[in-house]
Amino acid sequence: MTESDLHGKRAVITGGASGIGLACARELASRGAHVVIADLNEQAAQDAASDLGGEAWVVDLSDTRALDELRLDADILVNNAGIQRVAPIVEFDPEAFRLIQRIMVEAPFLLIRAVLPGMYARGWGRIVNISSAHGLRASAFKSAYVTAKHALEGLSKVTALEGAEHGVTSNCVNPAYVRTPLVEKQIADQAAVHGIPESEVVEKIMLTETAVKRLVEPEEVASLVGWLVGPHSGMTTGASYTIDGGWTAR
């Protein structure tokens, strides 16, 4: 693998202005890709794009109707954007459930639909869907998130089967809890729903299932994404790659 093995490739990363998305953008840009930072936060997207010599795409992925006729020119698509809500099913806000499905299932479907024609025409494409250990396992109080990640797994596999003859691969990356703003925002909600102090959430909730007792770093996820979109991953498709400290080994 060379430092410029993605030179000439155009990569769209959703949720690319922070957390895992920003780490992925940095990884791909460092290897020569032109990165498109797709994010709801205009200033953060512009700042990230400026830092990486890419471009910002300010987009509200919850407005899925606006994406119905989208055509997207990219060699690489990283579906990363996501949100989280924590509550028992009987208390879960139905609109919050729908919102999570729009952002984390409908939007990836529509972006994949938008990007595939160009990938097919070029005979090459890489799609990486940032799933989660929760795409393979369930946890209480996360009905919407777990549902969405399981759906994303299925979408990724269908994309892999349809894209294979066109040189397009599709895979999921499945981290445990990653040190990101999304995880940090969960701490208060997790403390409330489990009835424990916020100071105990990481140890007693987030790390209870992992063998390696620490959070995943965004750069570790980005490194795996980088390999999956690189030149040596053509036979790697329809798979789910855990980076979960042994969580799903149980």
ZAMARGU-4260 file (C-alpha; in steps of 0.2 Angstrom, whole numbers, plus 5000, padded with zeros to 4 digits):
<rodrens>
0) 5000/5000/5000 | 5007/5017/4995 | 5003/5034/5002 | 4994/5039/4986 | 4985/5023/4982
5) 4968/5032/4982 | 4975/5046/4971 | 4961/5051/4958 | 4947/5044/4969 | 4933/5054/4975
10) 4926/5049/4992 | 4910/5055/5000 | 4909/5053/5019 | 4893/5056/5028 | 4894/5063/5045
15) 4911/5068/5040 | 4914/5083/5050 | 4917/5074/5067 | 4920/5058/5075 | 4922/5042/5065
20) 4918/5052/5049 | 4931/5065/5051 | 4944/5051/5055 | 4939/5042/5039 | 4940/5058/5029
25) 4958/5061/5036 | 4963/5043/5032 | 4957/5044/5014 | 4963/5061/5011 | 4981/5057/5017
30) 4981/5043/5004 | 4977/5055/4989 | 4958/5054/4988 | 4947/5070/4985 | 4935/5070/5000
35) 4918/5076/5001 | 4913/5080/5019 | 4894/5078/5020 | 4887/5084/5036 | 4872/5094/5043
40) 4884/5106/5052 | 4889/5119/5039 | 4904/5127/5048 | 4911/5110/5054 | 4910/5103/5036
45) 4918/5118/5029 | 4932/5118/5041 | 4936/5100/5039 | 4935/5101/5020 | 4947/5116/5021
50) 4959/5107/5032 | 4959/5092/5020 | 4959/5100/5003 | 4942/5093/5000 | 4924/5100/4998
55) 4909/5102/5010 | 4892/5095/5006 | 4879/5102/5018 | 4865/5090/5018 | 4851/5085/5030
60) 4850/5066/5028 | 4834/5066/5038 | 4825/5074/5023 | 4825/5058/5013 | 4812/5064/5000
65) 4825/5077/4994 | 4837/5062/4990 | 4825/5052/4979 | 4832/5059/4963 | 4850/5062/4968
70) 4864/5057/4957 | 4881/5056/4966 | 4898/5055/4957 | 4910/5046/4969 | 4921/5031/4968
75) 4920/5028/4987 | 4905/5030/4998 | 4906/5029/5017 | 4889/5029/5025 | 4893/5035/5043
80) 4880/5048/5049 | 4870/5043/5064 | 4861/5048/5079 | 4856/5039/5095 | 4841/5039/5107
85) 4841/5028/5123 | 4824/5024/5131 | 4813/5008/5135 | 4802/5003/5120 | 4786/5008/5130
90) 4793/5026/5132 | 4802/5027/5115 | 4796/5042/5105 | 4789/5036/5089 | 4795/5051/5079
95) 4812/5048/5086 | 4811/5030/5080 | 4806/5036/5063 | 4820/5049/5062 | 4833/5036/5066
100) 4827/5025/5052 | 4827/5039/5040 | 4845/5045/5044 | 4853/5027/5046 | 4843/5016/5034
105) 4834/5026/5021 | 4848/5039/5018 | 4861/5025/5015 | 4849/5016/5003 | 4846/5033/4993
110) 4865/5037/4993 | 4870/5020/4987 | 4856/5021/4974 | 4863/5038/4969 | 4881/5032/4968
115) 4880/5015/4960 | 4877/5021/4941 | 4893/5030/4941 | 4902/5016/4949 | 4895/5003/4937
120) 4900/5014/4922 | 4918/5014/4928 | 4918/4996/4934 | 4925/5000/4951 | 4917/5006/4967
125) 4919/5004/4986 | 4905/5006/4998 | 4908/5005/5017 | 4893/5006/5029 | 4898/5011/5047
130) 4887/4999/5057 | 4891/4994/5075 | 4892/4979/5086 | 4874/4983/5088 | 4872/4978/5070
135) 4876/4960/5076 | 4870/4960/5094 | 4856/4969/5103 | 4856/4980/5119 | 4841/4985/5129
140) 4834/5003/5127 | 4841/5005/5110 | 4827/4998/5099 | 4828/5011/5085 | 4847/5011/5084
145) 4848/4992/5084 | 4834/4990/5072 | 4843/5003/5060 | 4860/4994/5061 | 4853/4977/5058
150) 4844/4984/5043 | 4860/4992/5037 | 4868/4975/5037 | 4855/4968/5026 | 4856/4983/5014
155) 4875/4981/5013 | 4874/4963/5009 | 4862/4966/4995 | 4873/4979/4988 | 4887/4968/4988
160) 4878/4954/4978 | 4871/4967/4965 | 4888/4976/4963 | 4899/4961/4962 | 4899/4960/4943
165) 4902/4978/4941 | 4918/4979/4952 | 4909/4987/4967 | 4911/4980/4984 | 4900/4984/5000
170) 4905/4980/5018 | 4901/4984/5035 | 4912/4990/5049 | 4906/4985/5066 | 4914/4995/5081
175) 4910/4994/5099 | 4908/5010/5108 | 4920/5023/5100 | 4927/5039/5108 | 4916/5051/5098
180) 4903/5065/5102 | 4889/5053/5099 | 4895/5041/5113 | 4898/5056/5125 | 4881/5062/5122
185) 4874/5045/5128 | 4881/5045/5145 | 4868/5055/5153 | 4854/5045/5145 | 4862/5029/5149
190) 4864/5034/5167 | 4846/5039/5169 | 4839/5024/5161 | 4850/5012/5171 | 4849/5021/5187
195) 4868/5024/5189 | 4879/5039/5191 | 4886/5046/5175 | 4904/5042/5181 | 4900/5023/5180
200) 4892/5022/5163 | 4908/5019/5153 | 4914/5005/5164 | 4897/4997/5169 | 4887/4999/5152
205) 4899/5003/5138 | 4913/4991/5142 | 4904/4977/5150 | 4903/4966/5135 | 4921/4969/5128
210) 4936/4959/5132 | 4947/4974/5129 | 4942/4987/5142 | 4943/5003/5133 | 4934/5013/5120
215) 4938/5011/5102 | 4948/5026/5094 | 4940/5034/5078 | 4957/5032/5070 | 4956/5013/5072
220) 4940/5012/5063 | 4947/5023/5050 | 4961/5012/5047 | 4950/4997/5043 | 4939/5008/5032
225) 4955/5013/5023 | 4959/4995/5019 | 4942/4991/5013 | 4942/5005/5000 | 4959/5001/4994
230) 4966/4992/4980 | 4968/4975/4988 | 4950/4973/4994 | 4942/4967/4978 | 4937/4950/4985
235) 4931/4957/5001 | 4913/4960/5000 | 4896/4957/5009 | 4905/4955/5025 | 4904/4963/5042
240) 4921/4967/5051 | 4921/4969/5069 | 4932/4980/5079 | 4924/4978/5095 | 4937/4972/5108
245) 4930/4954/5108 | 4911/4959/5111 | 4904/4948/5098 | 4916/4934/5102 | 4904/4930/5117
</rodrens>
